[in-house]
Amino acid sequence: MTKAGPASVEFRNVSMRYGAVTAVDNVSFSIEAGKLVTLLGPSGCGKTTTLRMIAGLEIASEGQIMIGGKDVTRLSAADRDVSMVFQSYALFPHMSVIENAAYGPTVKGLGKEVARDMAMSKLELVGLKGFENRFPSELSGGQQQRVAVARALVLEPQVLLFDEPLSNLDAKLRRRVREEIRELQQDLNLTVAYVTHDQEEALAVSDRIIVMSNARIAQEGAPRDLYEQPANAFVADFIGDANLIDVTVKSVADGRAEVAIGPVSVPMPARGLGIGPAKVAVRPESLLIGHEADAMALPGTIKKCAYLGNHLDIMVSTAVGELFVIQYGARDMLEPGMPVWLSFAKSGVTLIPPV
């Protein structure tokens, strides 16, 4: 059985309506073959519905869905070369690990021995050799997750889909399993669409991230682009922590803006904005605390300081509101009421539209 290999996925003006409710609203994007793209957003933003439309578990109300250049918009799930790993893993409790993994080829009528060999090779791939005769109830959450991945991989689908795959695991295991998924995706050159509401997970595993909000795409791009150059307040606040400060753009020349942040003036890329009100998104680690009066820095007073092992979480009261600051490395605690001056780092300080 020769396989076609990984395939691209493309959405062209796709909408999904349930009666009067629009779950996905005129969405267009593409996933390159062999890449891992994450659909990221809060509950109810449309990301899981989008994933289910790739799988054929939901049929789009409007628009076109292409897999490997072929129009699959009206095809059923069974007629698409796609596999999905569900949030609940959806393993059959009465079947052993090997029977679960061999389910796909068995149903396709490939014969018991062939199905078993195919399943065994995938179980070995996910590190479960020796576990084949156990039942799901005898496995840890991380092991059950791997069985679900092996079962999804066994037919070598053109596209592999993950729906919140780590949400049932504890924090430490989550990190390990997300690394395993990423390694597997890269080693096998898989096309993966991955859904999560966890921004750290998205930043860690993705080639590209599509941020969704209210059934639409808020922004898409490489993880670093989204973190360092958010398009708007929603993306800035959703991907990592951000201080959102109301500011005034005083002048713009050659793509650079002079921005009034309270009493201080800070130069930064204009990003297409003109003179007038705007917002600046400032990452907590991009606020630098000084202890001597500085005309180029924003004066403030320490409100709170918490020790979190490898960093301090600090709240500073300023003329533009309370700002959240993170200081990494071993540092002395800062006492409430202490005067400080905040300056702005070169990166992690981004001009965004006022609304």
KOLLUMMAR-184968 format. One record per atom (N, C-alpha, C): residue in one letter; x, y, z. Coordinates in steps of 0.001 Angstrom, whole numbers, plus 500000, padded with zeros to 6 digits. Layout:
<recs>
aXYZ;...
</recs>
This chain:
<recs>
m500851498814500000;m500000500000500000;m500891501241500000;t500926501971498888;t501756503190498857;t500922504365499320;k501548505203500142;k500848506344500704;k501226507618499954;a500276508568499955;a500482509808499213;a501413510771499947;g501671510542501215;g502511511473501984;g501687512633502519;p502356513563503190;p501608514656503807;p500977515567502758;a499832516144503107;a499117517000502159;a498884518373502766;s498771519367501897;s498418520710502375;s496918520758502682;v496538521736503498;v495122521971503806;v494838523428503489;e493715523682502814;e493370525071502526;e491885525319502780;f491597526408503505;f490219526878503709;f490036528122502848;r488970528131502050;r488667529296501218;r487295529841501616;n487283530937502341;n486033531609502749;n485020530638503355;v485478529892504336;v484638528848504939;v483842529408506122;s482540529105506134;s481673529453507265;s480940528211507740;m480601528216509035;m479824527114509606;m478721527714510468;r477482527437510094;r476355527981510861;r475508526854511440;y475093527069512683;y474117526184513321;y472881527043513563;g471915527002512651;g470747527881512780;g471193529331512715;a470856530096513757;a471194531529513778;a472613531777514285;v473270530721514788;v474611530884515373;v475691530629514314;t476613531577514164;t477751531400513248;t478963530975514076;a479379529714513926;a480504529182514723;a481842529516514076;v481867529567512731;v483070529946511983;v482603530888510878;d483232532067510792;d482712533141509947;d483714533555508867;n483525533032507656;n484296533448506477;n485817533368506714;v486276532160507037;v487681531932507411;v488476531391506219;s489645531986505975;s490561531505504930;s491954531350505511;f492586530205505272;f493980529991505689;f494508528764504959;s495826528555505034;s496378527320504471;s497416526741505427;i497517525430505392;i498533524700506164;i499421523995505147;e500683524347505162;e501638523750504224;e501841522269504554;a502073521451503550;a502346520022503777;a503581519872504666;g503488518998505656;g504621518719506535;g504834519739507640;k503856520644507854;k503970521670508903;k502951521423510014;l503273521942511203;l502325521884512324;l501776523291512555;v500481523427512351;v499818524723512545;v498797524590513667;t498848525537514602;t497955525494515753;t496835526506515598;l495616526046515880;l494464526939516000;l494335527255517481;l494536528513517826;l494598528933519227;l493511529952519510;g492875529817520669;g491878530817521038;g491086530372522250;p490284531276522804;p489480530932523984;p488333530000523629;s487656529457524630;s486499528584524400;s485463529324523566;g484877528587522605;g483794529167521812;g484235530060520669;c485557530075520355;c486029530981519289;c485900530355517899;g485638529038517827;g485469528372516527;g486585527437516140;k487600527277517017;k488771526484516619;k488456524995516484;t487676524426517410;t487362522987517323;t486420522712516158;t485480523623515904;t484590523468514738;t485418523465513453;t486427524335513392;t487319524388512212;t488033523051512033;l488543522502513140;l489235521207513089;l488286520109512621;r487069520117513140;r486074519091512771;r485676519205511300;m485755520422510764;m485477520578509319;m486606520003508470;i487858520097508962;i488967519448508234;i488743517936508239;a488286517421509388;a488087515970509540;a486888515457508757;g485954516341508419;g484717515899507765;g483649515501508762;l483879515811510050;l482873515522511083;l481795516602511100;e482112517745510500;e481134518810510260;e481282519195508787;i480175519455508127;i480233519854506717;i479987521364506641;a480908522071506012;a480857523541505963;a479558524034505342;s479017525133505906;s477810525755505349;s478144526501504067;e479340527092504036;e479775527869502858;e481267527716502678;g481739527981501452;g483179527979501202;g483702526633500730;q485014526554500632;q485664525380500037;q486807524905500926;i486913523588501108;i488020522998501869;i488795522080500936;m490109522340500832;m490972521543499961;m491988520775500811;i492198519510500495;i493270518712501112;i494119518154499984;g495405518525499994;g496304518102498915;g495837518582497555;g495227519768497502;g494753520333496241;g493435519772495758;k492851518821496530;k491584518188496119;k490439518776496942;d489338519097496299;d488179519654496990;d487476518539497784;v487492518677499112;v486866517642499968;v485661518208500711;t485213519415500348;t484185520132501114;t482984519258501435;r482540518475500471;r481312517680500675;r481601516201500999;l482879515855501127;l483200514452501414;l482978514120502887;s482549512900503145;s482360512447504537;s483724512185505172;a483732512034506488;a484975511762507226;a485655510495506696;a484858509475506370;a485405508182505910;a486115508315504561;d485742509333503785;d486330509498502444;d487504510472502417;r487924510927503598;r489085511827503680;r490240511075504325;d491446511328503841;d492631510637504377;d493174511444505575;v492363511451506641;v492625512293507806;v492366511474509070;s493203511648510092;s492959510994511386;s492945512034512490;m492151511760513534;m492000512735514615;m492302512096515957;v493054512824516792;v493290512410518177;v492398513298519046;f491428512657519698;f490437513417520460;f490955513767521854;q490323514782522432;q490666515240523780;q490528514104524792;s489486513284524604;s489207512202525560;s489968510912525218;y490775510950524119;y491514509802523557;y490586508802522869;a489343508602523419;a488332507736522789;a488855506329522504;l489615505751523452;l490076504365523306;l488945503407523656;f488979502219523037;f487973501210523361;f488418500476524627;p487656500582525739;p488120500026527016;p488229498495527019;h487419497821526179;h487402496352526162;h488469495771525234;m489214496654524561;m490255496177523628;m491634496425524221;s492568495533523916;s493955495726524352;s494573496876523559;v495762497278523963;v496479498362523291;v496680498037521807;i497126496827521514;i497388496454520115;i496092496424519303;e494994495970519929;e493699495928519225;e493198497350518951;n493408498253519911;n493038499653519698;n493825500238518534;a495140499992518550;a496009500567517516;a495729499973516134;a495299498707516114;a495055498016514837;a493636498215514318;y492848499001515032;y491425499130514697;y491202499625513262;g491937500685512867;g491754501259511525;g491979500264510402;p493180499650510351;p493423498676509272;p492519497449509339;t492090497081510551;t491183495925510683;t489845496245510028;v489305497439510335;v488011497863509771;v488108497985508252;k489297498364507771;k489487498488506310;k489682497128505638;g489660496060506464;g489739494704505915;g491112494298505422;l492168494788506081;l493525494481505626;l494059493152506170;g493250492459506948;g493697491163507492;g494345491343508854;k494146490355509712;k494560490466511107;k496072490621511262;e496836489837510520;e498304489880510653;e498878491206510168;v498396491660509012;v498866492928508449;v498531494070509405;a497288494075509907;a496836495128510827;a497701495130512081;r498014493917512581;r498822493806513802;r500249494330513568;d500812493988512420;d502170494460512098;d502217495991511979;m501200496549511315;m501128498008511152;m501000498687512522;a500146498108513375;a499927498677514710;a501189498576515555;m501869497450515447;m503069497220516266;m504158498240515916;s504313498529514627;s505365499469514223;s505067500870514768;k503797501238514820;k503435502572515333;k503533502614516860;l503205501517517538;l503348501478519001;l504823501606519390;e505670500987518585;e507114501083518824;e507580502532518649;l507020503173517632;l507356504560517326;l507037505503518492;v505927505236519191;v505525506115520311;v506010505574521669;g506911504584521623;g507547504107522854;g506685503183523698;l505783502421523047;l504899501533523813;l505120500051523511;k506283499727522991;k506597498312522774;k506627497634524137;g505974496482524254;g505903495793525546;g504595496059526280;f503827497043525785;f502540497381526427;f501349496861525620;e501642496145524508;e500575495840523546;e499415495019524100;n499690494188525146;n498608493337525668;n497871493943526863;r498257495135527261;r497546495795528365;r496253496419527862;f495400496749528829;f494149497440528501;f494277498914528888;p493481499791528259;p493592501223528560;p493553501549530055;s492733500810530802;s492584501078532246;s493874500792533020;e494790500048532401;e496057499699533066;e497181500675532696;l496830501723531937;l497841502685531476;l497666504030532165;s498754504783532247;s498683506162532737;s498066507046531650;g497721508295532031;g497156509229531055;g498080509467529878;g499383509615530161;g500353509848529088;g500456508667528138;q500373507443528693;q500434506233527858;q499169506095527010;q498009506415527595;q496754506365526824;q496811507348525655;q497375508513525927;q497531509537524884;q498378508987523727;r499448508252524068;r500326507687523030;r499624506597522215;v498772505811522879;v497995504789522142;v497097505498521128;a496463506590521570;a495578507345520672;a496361507887519471;v497592508345519715;v498440508858518620;v498827507711517679;a499226506560518260;a499607505399517436;a498435504963516558;r497236504930517152;r496041504523516388;r495772505508515243;a495984506808515512;a495751507819514469;a496790507726513354;l498020507308513723;l499121507247512747;l499119505971511914;v498415504952512378;v498612503612511804;v498299503553510309;l497334504331509852;l497001504325508414;l497762505399507644;e498740506019508332;e499577507056507722;e498741508079506953;p497902508821507696;p497006509778507041;p497771510945506436;q497123511599505460;q497724512796504843;q497740513965505818;v496747513987506717;v496648515060507713;v496282514455509063;l496977514891510103;l496723514418511459;l496188515588512281;l495087515359512997;l494418516422513755;l494474516129515247;f494776517140516031;f494800517010517495;f493827518022518095;d492883517538518899;d491940518430519574;d492257518492521062;e492877519581521516;e493254519754522941;e493899518477523490;p494963517953522866;p495445516609523215;p496063516488524605;l496429517599525231;l497162517514526502;l496333517949527709;s495057518290527479;s494281518912528552;s494011517972529733;n494116516646529504;n493867515704530610;n495142515319531372;l496266515931531017;l497542515555531638;l497989516626532623;d498796516201533619;d499308517205534556;d500419518022533881;a500772519151534524;a501648520156533879;a502988519582533411;k503618518751534247;k504939518229533891;k504857517280532694;l503833516436532710;l503635515468531632;l503258516188530332;r502493517255530480;r502086518042529303;r503299518484528506;r504305518995529231;r505511519483528551;r506197518356527802;r506302517172528436;r507005516052527806;r506254515544526573;v504926515404526725;v504135514850525617;v504088515826524436;r504043517146524725;r504023518091523595;r505344518037522828;e506451517794523547;e507748517645522873;e507757516391522008;e507153515303522531;e507079514047521769;e506261514230520489;i505125514933520623;i504259515159519453;i505020515964518396;r505727516995518838;r506478517846517909;r507588517051517218;e508322516232517983;e509401515413517404;e508857514443516364;l507751513782516732;l507111512818515840;l506672513501514544;q506053514680514688;q505579515427513523;q506740515770512588;q507865516200513174;q509014516585512350;q509722515370511758;d509895514317512567;d510583513109512091;d509821512433510952;l508487512410511052;l507673511714510046;l507168512656508956;n507531513958509065;n507098514952508075;n505571514957507934;l504871515066509060;l503410515022509061;l502815516422508910;t501661516498508237;t500867517719508260;t499942517623509467;v500060518594510368;v499275518532511609;v498519519842511827;a497220519707512125;a496430520841512629;a496151520531514098;y496467521478514952;y496516521233516397;y495681522310517092;v494712521916517889;v493851522887518577;v494210522959520053;t494370524172520562;t494585524348522001;t494122525745522413;h493850525901523720;h493580527257524249;h494783527709525085;d495819526841525144;d497000527099525975;d498080527764525118;q498326529061525375;q499247529795524490;q500687529299524600;e501103528839525781;e502473528340525916;e502679527078525075;e501664526216525092;e501688524986524274;e501786525353522790;a501001526325522368;a501008526752520957;a502373527305520566;l502949528143521418;l504267528719521120;l505328527620521016;a505189526562521849;a506211525510521924;a506200524566520721;v505020524268520159;v504970523196519147;v504812523671517701;s504446524918517486;s503938525308516164;s504975525862515191;d504754525548513907;d505443526290512838;d504736527628512654;r503397527563512673;r502585528778512592;r501407528664513534;i500900529819513957;i499739529845514849;i498651530696514191;i497421530188514244;i496258530957513798;i495454531281515056;v495422532561515419;v494677532974516617;v493252533291516202;m492283532628516858;m490877532851516529;m490172533585517661;s489231534441517266;s488418535186518227;s487053535415517605;n486004535036518332;n484626535266517843;n484409534764516417;a484813533499516170;a484553532796514903;a485390533283513724;r486325534220513995;r487174534737512910;r488649534614513274;i489511534837512270;i490956534837512523;i491371536239512966;a491956536322514166;a492426537618514676;a493808537942514098;q494651536907513967;q495999537087513391;q496594535704513167;e497453535586512169;e498201534339511997;e499653534663511663;g500550533746512059;g501962533966511785;g502820533023512595;a504135533201512498;a505072532396513283;a504926532778514758;p505212531823515677;p505055532123517110;p505729533425517537;r506971533637517085;r507701534836517516;r507017536106516999;d506522536077515757;d505843537255515200;d504631537636516029;l503836536620516421;l502625536904517182;l502962537450518562;y504017536924519164;y504396537368520503;y504993538771520464;e505854539010519489;e506583540287519462;e505858541377518672;q504960540970517750;q504249541974516949;q502757541661516849;p502066541665517987;p500621541386517936;p499889542456517126;a498834542023516403;a498119542958515527;a497157543847516301;n496700543368517465;n495695544126518218;n495742543730519693;a494895544381520492;a494905544167521945;a494534542731522304;f493602542127521550;f493184540758521860;f494367539798521738;v495098539870520635;v496234538958520416;v497334539231521436;a497613540507521693;a498659540869522663;a498348540287524033;d497082540360524420;d496678539907525754;d496537538394525817;f496165537770524678;f495922536316524703;f497220535526524625;i498184536016523841;i499464535304523729;i500437535930524713;g500581535312525864;g501470535843526901;g500800536981527654;d501488537477528664;d500990538631529409;d501381539903528683;a500516540905528740;a500867542201528152;a500230543308528970;n500984544367529194;n500428545596529732;n499879546381528548;l498590546705528564;l497996547488527475;l497819548917527974;i498553549843527380;i498605551221527874;i498033552157526812;d497104553051527237;d496591554084526329;d497669555141526134;v497969555441524867;v499057556387524568;v498614557359523465;t499482558316523168;t499239559242522052;t500447559206521120;v500162558998519828;v501232559088518819;v501397560563518481;k502562561125518788;k502795562566518611;k503271562902517201;s504098562013516632;s504590562275515269;s504984560959514615;v504955560960513283;v505361559775512514;v506238560230511358;a507399559581511201;a508279559882510065;a509082558641509713;d509116558300508409;d509891557146507919;d509581555859508685;g508286555648508958;g507875554400509619;g508152554341511106;r508675555449511675;r508940555503513119;r507976556487513769;a507484556119514965;a506563556988515694;a507216557472516986;e506862558692517375;e507244559223518688;e505981559130519541;v506041558326520607;v504828557976521361;v504916558510522786;a503873559245523193;a503809559750524576;a503180558686525465;i503998558146526368;i503497557191527373;i503547557938528705;g502393558504529095;g502392559364530276;g503324560536530033;p504209560835530971;p505099561989530837;p506337561742529968;v506550560509529507;v507767560245528727;v507456560002527254;s508451560235526414;s508315560051524974;s509203558881524548;v508601557915523833;v509337556701523463;v509248556490521946;p510397556345521246;p510346556059519806;p510107554564519565;m509316554240518542;m509061552828518189;m508509552737516774;p508511551536516164;p507936551388514818;p506465551811514805;a506073552574513764;a504704553114513692;a503672552052513324;r504100550995512610;r503215549891512204;r501959550385511497;g502121551427510674;g500996551909509862;g500046552843510591;l500289553119511864;l499402554010512605;l499812555471512391;g498816556375512474;g499080557802512300;g499040558533513638;i499114559847513580;i499081560684514787;i497719560570515456;g497734560499516797;g496479560420517549;g496515559320518598;p495342558976519170;p495309557974520232;p495658556576519720;a496317555793520538;a496673554405520210;a496867553655521525;k497274552410521398;k497658551630522580;k499061551108522366;v499752550848523471;v501031550147523377;v500904548877524213;a501301547736523613;a501359546468524349;a502796546273524808;v502977546149526106;v504326545999526657;v504412544681527424;r505330543810526995;r505552542552527711;r506150542843529089;p505758542085530115;p506235542360531482;p507753542330531610;e508421541481530792;e509885541392530873;e510563542536530109;s509756543335529360;s510311544450528586;s510259545775529339;l509765545734530580;l509815546909531446;l511027546756532357;l511939547719532295;l513197547622533044;l513161548589534226;i513397548064535408;i513304548876536623;i514641549524536960;g514613550869537134;g515787551613537597;g515493552238538952;h516530552540539677;h516324553071541037;h516815554507541186;e517184555131540062;e517599556537540116;e516739557342539159;a516422558582539564;a515567559442538745;a516112559541537328;d515174559415536347;d515593559381534944;d514509560069534118;a514868561160533444;a513897561934532662;a513336561121531489;m514072560083531048;m513639559258529911;m512801558061530362;a512556557931531674;a511844556767532211;a510559557208532910;l509641556258533044;l508330556504533645;l508431556338535159;p508159557395535941;p508253557240537398;p507103556400537934;g507378555630538979;g506341554794539577;g506691554410540998;t505771553687541622;t505945553238543005;t505622551754543086;i506468550993543765;i506211549548543936;i504929549347544731;k504018548531544154;k502778548218544887;k502869546840545528;k503366545864544749;k503497544483545246;k504747543875544646;c505313542891545370;c506461542151544833;c506361540718545337;a506334539752544420;a506206538338544812;a507397537553544264;y507936536664545092;y509080535821544719;y508570534510544126;l508948534194542876;l508479532964542224;l509644532081541784;g510679532015542604;g511799531126542307;g512762531749541326;n512495531572540024;n513446532088539021;n513143533524538612;h512060534109539159;h511774535509538831;h510931536168539910;l510877537491539837;l509997538280540695;l508824538793539857;d507603538705540414;d506418539342539825;d506203540651540568;i506195541761539849;i506147543075540495;i505011543902539895;m504231544546540747;m503226545518540290;m503732546918540630;v503697547802539630;v504183549171539822;v503055550157539497;s502753551058540422;s501753552113540168;s502430553252539409;t501808553677538293;t502375554776537485;t501255555712537044;a501635556764536353;a500658557731535833;a499753557117534764;v500187556022534149;v499364555380533104;v498682554107533622;g498635553943534935;g497977552780535538;g498981551820536160;e498448550718536693;e499320549708537306;e499957548859536206;l501263548696536280;l501974547911535268;l502592546676535912;f502514545569535183;f503037544284535654;f504443544099535086;v505405543855535966;v506804543705535564;v507325542348536024;i508091541672535170;i508775540431535568;i510274540686535541;q510951540350536630;q512422540430536683;q512974539024536863;y513788538592535895;y514381537251535977;y515712537288536725;g516120536128537234;g517382536024537963;g517184536357539432;a518176535993540258;a518074536232541710;a518204537727541968;r517156538308542522;r517197539731542843;r516587539946544214;d516942541066544815;d516362541415546111;d514898541783545940;m514105541476546951;m512699541865546957;m512602543396546984;l511584543929546345;l511356545373546327;l510192545693547259;e510406546623548147;e509410546917549178;e508292547813548629;p507019547530549026;p505923548417548632;p506205549857549059;g505852550802548150;g506093552218548435;g507418552738547900;m508307551828547490;m509633552233546988;m509486552941545635;p510128554110545440;p510062554771544128;p510974554071543113;v510498553944541874;v511304553324540807;v511050554088539505;w511906553854538507;w511741554450537181;w511755553330536141;l510709553297535317;l510562552225534324;l511003552712532946;s511949551995532354;s512303552272530953;s511861551077530107;f511862551287528790;f511279550308527868;f512366549635527038;a512335548291526996;a513316547529526221;a513086547756524724;k514071547354523909;k513961547531522437;k512905546617521833;s512748545398522398;s511727544484521856;s510645544269522897;g509485543771522442;g508381543504523360;g507582544750523714;v507793545840522957;v507022547086523149;v506430547417521787;t505096547254521627;t504494547288520307;t503309548231520249;l503298549076519251;l502176549978519001;l501044549187518353;i499826549349518873;i498658548665518290;i497496549654518179;p496481549347517357;p495348550281517211;p494655550537518546;p493951551681518676;p493342552040519955;p492189551133520377;v491545550430519416;v490456549514519787;v490734548129519244;
</recs>
